[in-house]
Amino acid sequence: MRSVILFFLVLAFSIRVYGQSTQQHKVDSVFQLVKQYYNARQPDSIYALAGEKFHAALTPETFRYVCTSQLFPIGAIKYASLMSFVNNQLGTYKLEFETTNLQLQITLDDKNKIELFLFQPFKKQVSDKLYTVASSNLLRTESDKKVDSAVQSYIKKSNTVGLSIGIVQHGKISTYNYGETKLGNHHLPDANTLFEIGSISKTFTATLLAFYVNEGKLKLTDPIIKYLPDSIASNKALADITIETLSNHTSGLPRLPDNLGNHSMDPFDPYRDYKKNDLFTYLKTARLNSKPGEKYAYSNLAVGLLGTILEQISGKTYEQMVEEIICKPLNMNNTAQHLSAAQQAKFVTVYNEEGKETPAWNFATLAPCGALRSTVNDLLNYAAAQMSTNSVDKLSGAIALTLKVTFSDKDLQLGLGWHIIKIGGVAYYFHNGGTYGCSSFLVFDPQKNFAVVLLSNSGESVDATGAEIVKKLQQK
């Protein structure tokens, strides 16, 4: 599953502009300085090229940390080339390093200062569809039109298929659907169509954790070895990991166990065959990447282990806990790990980032990190529950606990499971998800009772589209 994107700045439309322009020369001149300062390892000089919006989103300290810890270790830029210049604004450059390729997106503000500065994995340019994509969006209101303008650059891509959107704003729920549930079937998804939601499942796992904490079954400060067999507890590297650090990605455990590949019988379904014994075998000799509680590092492994501990405490499977504690009280009747025949009939066909059909994922022991399937309607119910925690029932108490900040480092804040990010200068609780064949996005602001949900049956990320919808609707 993809990592969470922590900072959303300014995103662009997909109208291609060919030929040279004065603005393109300006962007290219700034890029040449960026390349020079990057290779000289001068993050402060790059930061000085940025404008007010960029500075409002990232402090100098955070930018310096990202550069020195994540970017500079890749090595120097050996070769760079302009891939595209979109809407006379967005420059995308291919960057070739010694061992990998990345792409860098840059836009400038009206003072010719950097506004968008986004490193991404390198991807070949995707062409647009040669036909108009079907939609349920009737474009009647200003909000309808804003959503549509944000969505078009995504759904027009030749590698995307279907998209379902849910929005809560000003006490009103709106849903929009685009494309197809299966390529060529001409059947629009709807708010009850099922998709893989990937790592949004982690917020469900965090809610289960908070529920059992409030029940007195365990404490956030408990060391994890308290709940593991002696053969694993004897591994001194695990001694300082607490239950809380598993949920907020500060445990020091790596993103995935290094023996996952040894037990993957299907490269297109990588989590299916990884069992509890495989996890415990790994933990006996596991080593940490950082001291627990000190550094954020996104980890599917950690949340999978957390779910295993919760299963032990409850005596129930992960899916049983999700259904009983979360789904039934919230009337989320189409959220599950394993689908019934009726639900399977509403489940989309899924496609990878290249637009090719791929199997949906199945999970064993690591299910709590990404196994759930759901719908826009169910996730709107879920988001509404996150924004209404004044009730005294047990689930509301658990949700309230997940929203409390448990880790803060410069501009980064986390609750239990939830990341707190800024989009357009406004703070939101956020999580996304990505399998090989689906992408998901969920943000909400409890203060404004505002939430946005996106579900796609493509491996092409919907993060940029979700952020663009949020920013456009903020303008109301």
N, C-alpha and C positions, 0 to 999 in steps of 0.2 A: 504494500500500500504506500501511496505517495506520502511524503512528509507534508505537514501543515505549512502553508505559506503564511508567514507572520506579518508581513507588511504589504498593504495595498496602497499604491500611490495613484498615478493617473494612467488610465488605460485608453486605447485608441480604437477607432472604427476600422473596418476592413476594406475601405474604398481605396483601390490601388491607384497611385499616380505615377506615370511613367515620365522619364526624361529628367533633366537637371532642373533645379530651381534655386533661387537665392536662399530659401529656408534650408534646403538640403545641404548647401555649402556651409551654412552656419552650423548645422548639426554635425556635419563631418569634421569641421574644424575643432569643435568641442571634443568629438570622439578622439581625434588625433592627440589632443592634450591628455585625455583620459588614458589612452594607451601608453603614452610617455610616462605619466605619473604612476600608472599601475606597474609597469616594468621596473620603475625605480623604487617601488614599494613606498609610496608617499600618499597614504590615505587622506591626510589632512589637505593636501593639495587638490585631490579629487573632490573632496567635500566642499572646498572653497568655490568650485565651479557650479555648485548647486544653488537653487533658489529657495524662496521662502517656504513653499509647500513641501519641498523635500526636507528642509531643515525642521519643519514642524512635525514631520512624521518620524524622523530619526535624529537623535542627538549625535554630536561628533564622536562621543565615546562609543555609542552603539555601532556607528558606521566603521569606526576604527577596529572594533572587535570583530565585526563580520569580515572585514578585509584580511586582518592578520590571522584569524583562526580558520576561515573557510575558503577564501579566495587566493591569497598569496601562496599558500602551500601547493596549489596546483602548478605553479611555476610561471615563467614569463610567457607573454603572448608572442608566439613565433610568427604568426601571420594573421591578418584580419582583412575581411572583405565585407562590403555592404551587400546584404541579401535583398532588402526591400526598403522602400521609403513610402509609407502609407499615409494617405490623406494630407500630403504635404506637411507631415508632422512627425510621424513615428519612424525612426530609423532602426533597423534591425541588422546587426553585424554578426557575422560568423567569426568566432575566435578560435584559432588553432593553437593548442598547447602541445607540449611534448608527448603527453599520454592521452589526451582527451580533447574534445571539441565542445565549446559552449556557444551560446548566442547571447548578445547583449542588446537590450532595447533602450533607446534614448529618445526623449522628447525635451524640448526647451520651452520655457515660459516666455512671456512677452518681453522679458529683459534679457533673453538669450542665456538664461541660466538653466541648469538641468532640473527638469521636473520629474520625469520618469527615468529611473536607472535600475534596470531589472536584468539580472543574470538568469538564464534558463538553460536546461539541457538543449543541445543542438537538435533541431528538427528540420527536416526538409520541408520546403514550402508546400502547403496543401492548396490545391486548386478549389474553386467554388463549384457548386452544383450548377448544372445547365438548365435548371427548371425552378419554378417557384415552389417553395416548401409550404405544405398545407399547415394551417393554424386555426385554432379556435379563438384567437384574439380578434375581436371585431373592430378594434381601433376606435371605439366610441368616445372614450374619455382621454384626458391628457395623460393619465397614468398608463392607460393601455398603450398609448403611442410611445411613451418613454420606455416601457418594458420591451416593446417590439424593436425599438431602435437599438437597445442594448443587446438583444438576442440575435439579431440578424447576422452579425459577423461570425457567430458560432454556428448557427444552424445551417448557414449557407455552405459551410465547408464540406468538401466531398467525403470526408471521413467521419462525419457525424450523421446520426440517424433520427433519434427522437429526443424530445426534451419536455419535461413537465415542471411547472413552476407554481409555487404557492406564496402568497403575500398576505400578511396581516398589517393593516395600517389604518389608523383613525377608526378603530372598531369594526372595520370591514375586511372580509376575507375575499381575495380574488385568486382565481386559478387560470393558468394559461397553458396551452399545449401546442407543440409543434412537431412536425415530422411524422415518423412512423414507429410502431412498436416492433416491427420487423421490416427490414429493407425490402421494398417492393410490394408490401401487403396493403398499402394505402389506408392503414388503420391508425388514426391518431391515438396517442396515449391520452389518458384522462387522469383525474386526481386520485383514482383508485387503481391505477396501473402500478404493478410492483417492479421495483428496481433493486439491485444490490446497493446498499448504502455504505459499504466499506467501513472506514474508520470512524464514521459517526457512531458506530456501535460502541466505541470506547466511552462515549458519554453515558450510554446505558449501563456499561460496566461500572462507571464511577457512581452512578445513582444507586446501583445495588450495594456498592461499598458503603456509601453514606447511610443507606437504610440500615445495614447491619451494624454500623458504628453507633447509630442512634438507638439501636436495640440492645447495645451493650455486648454484642457478640465478639467484637474486636475493637482495637483502638488504632487511630491513624499512626500513632507513635510506636506501635508494636514492631519489633524486628521481624522480618519475614521468616527467619529461621525457626521462630516459635511455631510455625505452621508447616514445617517441612520435615521429612524423615531425617533421622540422625545422620545417615550417610551423606546427606546434602548439607545439613547444619554444620557439619564439621569443616566445611569449606570456609576458611576464615575470610575470604574475599567478600562473602555475602553478609558478614556479621552486622554491618552498619546500615544495610538497606532496610528501610521501614515500609510499612504498608502505603503510607502517603506518597513516598517517592516513586512507587510503581505507577501510581495514577497520574502524577504530574510530570512524568518523564525526567526525573532527576535522580534515578536510581544508580546511574552509572553503567547499567547493563547495555549491551549493544542493541542495535536496531532489530536484529534477528539472531537466533542461535546459530552457531557455526556448523551445526550438524543437520540443519534443516534440509539442505540439498541431498544429504545422504539418504533421507527417508522420503523424498519426493518422487513418486512413481510416474507423475505426469507433469511435465514442465509448464503446462498451461493451467494447472490446478495445484499450485505449489504447497498449499497448507493442508490438503486433504488427508495425507497419510502420516502426519506428524502427531504421534500419540504421547500420552502422559509419560510413559517410560522413556521416550526419547528426550523429552524435556528434562526429566530428572537426571538422566545420564549426562546431559550437557551441564546442568547446574553443579554437579559434583566437582567439576574442574573449571567452572566458569571464572573468568577474570573481568574486572571492571575497567571501563574506559575513563572514569573519573570518580572522585570521592562522592558518595551519596549525599544528596541534598544541596550540592554546590553548583551544579552545571546542568542546564537543560540539554537533553539529547533525545529526540523522539524515538520511542522504542515500542514496536509491536510485541516484542518478547516480554517486556515488563508487564504490559496490560494482559497478555495471555496468561502469564504467571499469576497475576492478581485474580483473574477469573477462576483459575484452578484452586487458589486458596479459598475463595468464596464458595465454590462448590463443596469443598471439604467442610467448611463451617456450617453450611446450610443443609447438606445432605441431598441437595438437588442439582440437576444439571443446569448449565448456564441458560439454556432455552426455557426451562421451567421457571427459573428465577425471573427472567425478563417478562414472561407472560403473566405470572402471578403478581409481581410487585409493581410493574410498570404498565403493561399493555391492558390488562383487564380494568384497572381503575380509570384509565384514560380512554377507554373504548377504542383502543388501537387494535382493531380486529384483523388487520392485514400486515402485521409486523411479526416476523418469525425468522428463525434460522432454517428450519425445514418447512417447506410449503405443502399444504394440503392439495388435493387434486383441483379443487376449485380455485385456490390461490395460484397454482401453477398455470392455470389457463389464462391468468391475468399478468403473468410474468413476461417481461420483454425478452426478446432475443438480443444478445449483447455482442458488441463489436470492439475490437482493439483500436489503438491510436491510428493504425493504418486503414481503418474502416473495414477490416476483415472479421467475419464471424469468429467468435472464440467461446469456449465453455465458460459458464458461470462457475464461480469458486465454491468449493465445499471445505469445511473446516472440521478439525477434530479438537485437539487440546487447546490450540490457539484461537478458538472461536471468539472469545471475548474481545479480541482486537479488531474484528472486522467481519463477522459472519452474518449479520442481520440483513434481511430484505424488508423493504417498506414502501409506502406510498406517500404522495404529497399530502393527502388528507390526514393520514396518521401522523406524519411529521409536523403538520400544522397543529394538531392536538398536542403533540409533544412540546412544541415551541410555546404554545399557550400555557401549558403547565409550568414551564420554566419562568414565565413572566407573571405568574399568579401564585406566589409562595406565601400568601398571608393566611392560608388555611392551616388548621392545626392537625390535619390528618398526617399519617406517617409518611406517605409519599411526598407530600409538600415539604415536610421537614427534611427529608433526604435531599430533595432538589435544592432547597435553600443552602444546605451544607456544601453541595457541589459548586455553588456560585461564589463561595468565599475564597479570596485569594490565598493560595498556599505557597506560591513562589513568585518572586519578583526580582528581576535583574535588568537594570537599565530600563529599556522600553518594553521589556517582555514580562507579561503577567499570566499566571495560570491559576485556575481553580482546581477542582478535581475533574480531570478529563477535559474541561473547557479551556480554550485559549481566549485571552482577551486581546483583541486587535483594534486598530483604528482604520476606518474607511472614511475618507473625506473628512478627517479630523474628529470623527465621532467614535467612541468606544463601543464595541460590540462583543458579546460572547459568540464564539465561533468554533466550528469544526467542519472539516471537509472529509471526503472519502474517495478512494480510487482503487478499483480492482482492474484487472486487465480489460474488462468490458463495460464498466459503469463508472460514472463520476457523480459526486454529490457535494452539496454545499448547504450549510445552514448557519444563519446568523440571527441574533435577536438582541433587542435593547429593551429590558424590562421597564425602564423609565418612560419610554415613549410607546410601549406596547406595539412594537414594530418588529416584524420577523420576515425573513426571505428564505425560501427553500427552493433548491434546484436539484432535479434528478435527470440524468442522461444515461442512455444505453450505449454510450461510447466511452472508450478509454481516454478520449480527449478531455482534458480538464475543463470544468465549468467555473473555476475560481474567478477568472477575469470577468466572465459574463455576470456572475453573481455580484461581484464588487461593483460593476458598472450599473446594474439595476439599483443597488443600494444607493449609490451616489446620485443617480438621476432622481430617485424618489425622495431623497433628502432635500431636494430643491423646492419641494412643495411648501 
